[in-house]
Each structure stands twice: as C-alpha cells, then as structure tokens.
Amino acid sequence: MNDEVLETYLNIVKTHSLTKTAENMFISQSAVSNRLISLEKELNVKLIERSPGQKGILLTQKGEEFVEFAKRHQELNRQIQDWSRGDVTEVLRVASVISLTDYVKGFYRELLGKGKLSITLATHWTDRIISMLENRETDIGITPRVFYSKAVEAVPIFQESLYLVSSRSVSSYPDFIDAKTLKRAHEIYFDWGTNFVEWHENQMNPLELPLMVTDTTELLPELLRIPDSFCIIPACIFKNFHDPDLKLSRITPEPPPRICYLLKLKEPHSQKQELVRQFEQEFKEYVRKLEDVSL
C-alpha cells in the first residue's frame, strides 16, 4: 500500500469529489478512479458508494473506518523516513477540553521549543477523549472530569476554585453570596464534575431549569448581559475575557474545585511510554507556575 494511493483516498474524503481530488493533485480523474479501485481491491472492501447521478461521494461504513487507518499509515511512513535520515521527530497525540487548552496554551509553546516533538492537539468532550484513549486514537487526555474506564488511568494535576461571575452593569451580586439565595433560572450552567453537581443540587432547587446549559465559555460575556444572569466558573476563564464589566463573587458554602486530570492508558504503546511520562512531568512543572491553582 503506497503513500500515493493513501494520499489520493484521504483527498477524496476531504473534498467529497473525485474531480476536485484530481484538480488538487494535478492528475486526471481517471487516475484518481484507478487508484481508488486499486485500493479497494487490495483491501478487499468497498470504500465508496457509487450510484448513477450521485453528486459527491458517500463513504461506506468500511470507508469511514479506514480513514483513521490511512492517516496512521501515512504518519508511520513519515516517521520511518525521518528515522532513516536520522531526523527523528517524536509524535504525541493529545486530546483536551477547550477550556483547559486555552488555560495552558503557554505550556505547548514551551514544550515544543525544547526539542524534536510534533504534537497533534484535538479538542473534544471528556467522554469522547476517554473513548479515543480506549481506541488508541490519542496518547494523552486532559479533562476536568473522569468517567470509569478499565483501560484509562486518571492522574489529578491541579485544582481551581470556582466563583460566581456576573455583569456589573446589569446585575448586582455582592462580593460574597450565599448559594441558597441563587436562582437557577438566572444561571448559565456548566458541569464541573460529580462533586460539583452534588453540591449544586444541594444548594439550589434541582427542579428549576437553568437559563442555559452549555460547555462553551466563549459565549459568556455576551450571555451575562442578560439582567441578573450568572455563571460559576474558575478564575482562569474569567481572566481570559479581559472584560472590566465582569466581576467575581465568592460563594458560600464554597463549591468543590474544578480538577484537571491527565488521562493516559494503563498499558500504553511501548514506543510512547517514555514520551507520555515526559509530557506528564513537564505538564506538572508548568502548572506549578500558574496562579489560582493548587496542586
């Protein structure tokens, strides 16, 4: 299976068109078709559905499954070529929730500046990250919560206190506020893990619906313009907004902290074991310098 054929297939997947693939690769459409047919014969599977008058391409189930294998095959070939030239670049796949990616973005700059390392960084929800680890689609996960998995180990890295955030101009929450006085109907709700959910249910009426449930913090400055609205988030997210209209309030009783976990396979690939260990060590060193966190 050569790289030329795999590159053609991945291009077809990207463009959803044999014609556009031919244009992108500066080859004829018949050459694209021949490479696809050759690949299907070699694999003995049907990768693409073909129907008269069909616009674009439609992957079969096998075709969708093969995409990840094709990418891995290309990456392995690239690493072999680097190795043969004595120019080895280690590749580490990291999956993280977006709020933690934003918070530790300086870490990746520092890490990449230390040596020959290539990082593939993807952002997903926690359940997807755990699934990716179980399926060996990523090497490391960084999440604010964990779900049980026989294959995955969760290492607590740091924790952050949670605060109430509101708008000074349209709300009047005090600097210190009793959680039982808060109304869920005014809340933009984030799930910060099992302990937080339990605390939240004990402090506020669980039968009252929140204003919004979301995992996207980018919307907050706009949503907090709604009178009396509030959210409960770590200080690091608040600081990222750089918005003087927003204010922090301490909550009593204090909510459980958000915990950052590093997720890794209990039995990692042998060639990645040392790289994962180094990443974990460097990550721990980096967070020691962060404000508003405890280890």
Salt bridges, closest charged atoms under 4 A:
GLU4 OE2 - ARG35 NH2 3.47
GLU40 OE1 - ARG50 NH2 2.98
GLU49 OE1 - LYS46 NZ 3.33
GLU68 OE2 - ARG72 NE 3.56
GLU75 OE2 - ARG78 NH2 2.50
ASP82 OD2 - ARG78 NH1 2.78
ASP82 OD1 - ARG85 NH2 2.52
ASP87 OD1 - LYS116 NZ 3.16
GLU110 OE1 - LYS289 NZ 3.33
GLU137 OE1 - ARG128 NH2 2.97
ASP139 OD1 - ARG93 NH2 2.99
ASP139 OD2 - LYS272 NZ 2.95
GLU160 OE2 - ARG258 NE 2.82
ASP175 OD1 - LYS247 NZ 2.97
GLU187 OE1 - HIS200 NE2 2.75
ASP191 OD2 - ARG145 NH1 2.50
GLU222 OE1 - ARG225 NE 3.55
GLU274 OE2 - ARG277 NH2 2.62
GLU280 OE1 - LYS264 NZ 2.60
GLU280 OE2 - LYS284 NZ 3.10
GLU282 OE1 - LYS114 NZ 2.65
GLU285 OE2 - ARG288 NH1 2.99
GLU291 OE1 - LYS239 NZ 3.33
ASP292 OD2 - LYS239 NZ 2.54
